[in-house]
Structure formats: C-alpha cells, structure tokens
Amino acid sequence: MEGLNNSYGTSWADQWDDGPDPISAVPQKKRSNNNGTGAAKYKQKVGDGFDKTKSVASTGLKKVKEGTSVGFQWIKSKYHKTTQKR
C-alpha cells in the first residue's frame, strides 16, 4: 500500500493529470512517388541559392577590402602630414 502513494519517480504531470494522454490528431501526408524529381528541383534551387550567396559575399568582401585600403591610405597621409610639420 505504501508504494501507491509514493511520488518519487513520477513526474508532476503523472501526479496531477488523471486524464488520458493526448493523441496526435494531425494526419500525416502521404508521400507521392515522383521518381525523385522533387528532390532534384529542390537541390537545384539550393544550388542556385548558394551561387547567389557566394557572389554577394565575394562582392561584399571586395568592398570591405577596398574600404580598408582607402582607410589605411587616409591614416598614412594624416601621419605623414603631422610628421612633416616638425
């Protein structure tokens, strides 16, 4: 009898929920057999997305590189102007 009232090893839900466990009511979709053409189309779209991402990243990197170069040249010219005054 003592084992029936023992709450060790049971979860909060087991202690307070006396109703039945919920059952998934969402019906699963049936897969159609289209010989992998859907996967091929998806793979093509993903590949196109990677190409676009790569080109955008390349363009962005070129802009960062150019901006960094211009920034260093500006700092270098400011340094030379201050050292020439002496």
C-alpha positions in Angstrom: 0.0 0.0 0.0 2.8 2.4 0.7 4.0 2.1 -2.9 0.8 3.6 -4.3 1.2 6.9 -2.5 4.9 7.2 -3.2 5.6 10.2 -5.5 9.3 9.5 -6.1 9.9 8.6 -9.7 6.8 10.1 -11.1 6.6 13.4 -12.9 4.4 16.4 -11.9 2.1 15.6 -14.8 1.7 12.0 -13.7 0.8 13.2 -10.2 -1.8 15.8 -11.2 -3.1 14.8 -14.6 -5.6 12.0 -14.3 -6.9 12.3 -17.9 -5.8 10.2 -20.8 -2.7 11.1 -22.8 -3.4 13.2 -25.8 -3.1 11.5 -29.2 -1.7 13.3 -32.2 -4.7 14.3 -34.3 -2.7 15.7 -37.2 -3.0 13.3 -40.2 0.3 12.6 -41.9 0.5 13.4 -45.6 1.1 10.6 -48.0 4.3 10.8 -50.0 3.8 10.6 -53.7 6.3 8.7 -55.8 7.5 11.1 -58.4 10.9 9.4 -59.0 12.9 12.0 -57.2 12.1 14.9 -59.5 11.1 17.0 -56.4 14.4 16.3 -54.8 16.2 17.3 -57.9 14.3 20.5 -58.2 15.0 21.3 -54.5 18.7 20.5 -55.0 18.8 22.9 -58.0 17.2 25.7 -56.0 19.5 25.2 -53.1 22.5 25.2 -55.5 21.3 28.5 -57.1 20.9 30.0 -53.6 24.5 29.1 -52.8 25.7 30.6 -56.0 23.9 33.8 -55.2 25.2 33.8 -51.7 28.7 33.2 -52.9 28.6 36.1 -55.4 27.1 38.5 -52.8 29.8 37.5 -50.2 32.5 38.0 -52.8 31.2 41.4 -53.8 30.9 42.4 -50.1 34.5 41.2 -49.4 35.8 43.3 -52.3 34.1 46.4 -50.9 35.5 45.7 -47.4 39.0 45.3 -48.9 38.7 48.5 -50.9 37.4 50.4 -48.0 40.1 49.1 -45.7 42.7 50.1 -48.2 41.3 53.6 -48.6 41.2 53.9 -44.8 44.8 52.9 -44.4 45.9 55.4 -47.1 44.0 58.1 -45.3 45.6 57.3 -42.0 49.0 57.1 -43.7 48.6 60.5 -45.3 47.5 62.1 -42.0 50.5 60.6 -40.3 52.9 61.9 -42.9 51.3 65.4 -42.7 51.9 65.6 -39.0 55.4 64.3 -39.1 56.4 66.7 -41.9 55.5 69.8 -39.9 58.3 69.2 -37.4 
